[in-house]
Amino acid sequence: MASVSIDKVWKYYGQTAAVKELHLEVADGEFVAVLGPSGCGKSSTLRMLAGLEHISAGEIRFGSKRINDLPPRDRDIAMVFENYALYPHKTVFDNMANPLKLRGVERSVIEDRVRKAAAILEIGHLLDRRPGELSGGQKQRTAIGRAIVREPALFLFDEPIAHLDAKLRAHMRGELKLMQRRLGTTMIYVTHDQLEALSMADRIAVMNDGVLQQLGTPRQIYDHPVNAWVAGFVGEPPINFLDCRIVEENGELRLVHPSFNLALRPEQAAIVRERYTQDEVRMGIRPDQVAISTVQSPDSFGGQILVTEPIGGDMLVDVSLGGDKVLVKTRPDFEGRMDSPCYLTLDRGRWHLFGKDDGVALF
Amino acid sequence: MASKDVVEYASPARRIANVAVVVFLAIYLLWTILPIFVMFVSSLKDLLEAFRIPAVGDWSGIALFFDFQPTFKHYTNLFVNLNFGVYFFNSVAAALGSAVVSVTLGATCAYALSRTEFRGKKDLFFWIISTRMAPVVAVMVPLYAIFRSLELVGSLWGLILAYTTFNLPFAIWILKGFFDNVPYAIEEAQMVDGATRLQAFRSILPLVAPGIGAFLVLCVLFAWNDFLFASIIGSGGAKTLPVATKELVQPQNIQWGSIMAAGVVTTLPMMFLGLLIRRYLVTGLTMGAVRE
């Protein structure tokens, strides 16, 4: 068991900085997901933790021990690779036993631990097979098995379920979370899939372009994104952005868009008055925070339905608002038809305003 | 890779082509098998019998070839009087020795070239193969001078070193391709599992085994069949089979029987080797070229 401190860490590849002054504290037993698009520096971070890449600047500590100059084998970590990296010429048993063999663990103990891990992962019947004879899910379990037999201080997972089909991926999310809770081992989990991060992690570190954007619980990340980029990256279907203006009318701040003119709540207005000087602002609201109806109500404003997409339990509706487009998530029995008018109501308690130029969230 | 049907439809041209193919193959087979057959049969014949050749046009005379009393006296002569046991050993030692040295050095070098990036890597890689571009004769004289001053001429070690000089670049080129095809993640996984770099390297050797196998064979073949190095660098103390066979041709007395027997002794081991590792050789030489 170990806590992890990533202290002002930089990673350069030649002149290109892949990770820029990353600061991240992971508590003992915590499950932290590092989330970001490809090329955001998340894999480089993980590989620096594993000892597969040099740390260009800064320091990484496990507990109080500086590990910058330790080779991977002395770090007491276990890693699951994106492409599993199983040994193709060895059986599942030998793949899983490998880390124990390399540490000179007794044969009987190896046997015992591998069988236990295999039982947890439900691959006990596959121990004599080679990776070539396994399905994607089974390979992935073998790779996880190889990681857990060791009982390491830290798990590093690099997009371990990215290549599984959707159904199996959903299944594995639950299993991985359960496994981590049971073992209580600190876990750093790299993914580009915001759903994996939101559903599994205790905390999420969102990275973009080598810079840590936001660190927080899944709720914080989803409900209070620190900037427009995080708001846009997290959430499926993605958040709607509308360029608006802030106008003062009768001592009240109002958000004005060609299609609507809505008052900010007093506490929201206070934040804007205090922190924002421009008129132009970018409003963000998630598709499930917009209500849609075919009949007008006091607070609603008009738009035109472009497309309706039923997706089983919900329906997605593309609505045209002047020149902008808004995606709305509603009930599957919504009766609006394409090209017909509709009326939208925004959940004003949950919308977000972002600075027009810097994208920083006001609320 | 799924095998595919080769779709053909009958046509007059097709039929002619089919016949032509069979005829060609028959001629080709005769052309390649006949010398070996003559060598093999002659080695078991008394000299008089060996030179009984039917007249031109007398097809029934072919039976003459098979009409003989098998004798092993040429073989006995080789191994009892002519010291061929020693030459055979020299050939085996030189071939295997250089193969093992080349594979060991070649695998480590190929691994390094495959896994690391450094300035001038491409130039180095090209320079390695360029040492194989000059014909052997061109470098023979300076090589001989160097070997003589190191007192390696006429020793088995000298011969092994000479073959290694020529096999090593080849080893590096072939094996680098194989290492390139092994995902680096496998070694990384090994190192995270607790292996040192060297252990990680060893752990992927089974994955390049076809390449190593194929190369070992090529290496052995080169050394086994070599005449030039053996006659110059190995002359005296490290005589190999081809050189010893050549010495059976003396001005007064060409010992045909013994030459034929020596030919068989030289050929058979390589044929068996080929049969043994046939499967390896094919995957070894095509893997790396074709990605599945």
Interface residues (C-beta under 8 A of the other chain):
Chain A: A50 G51 L52 P71 P72 R73 I77 A78 M79 F81 E82 N83 A85 L86 Y87 P88 H89 N98 P99 L102 R103 R146 R150 L156
Chain B: P183 A185 I186 E188 A189 Q190 M191 V192 D193 G194 A195 T196 Q199 S203 P206 L207
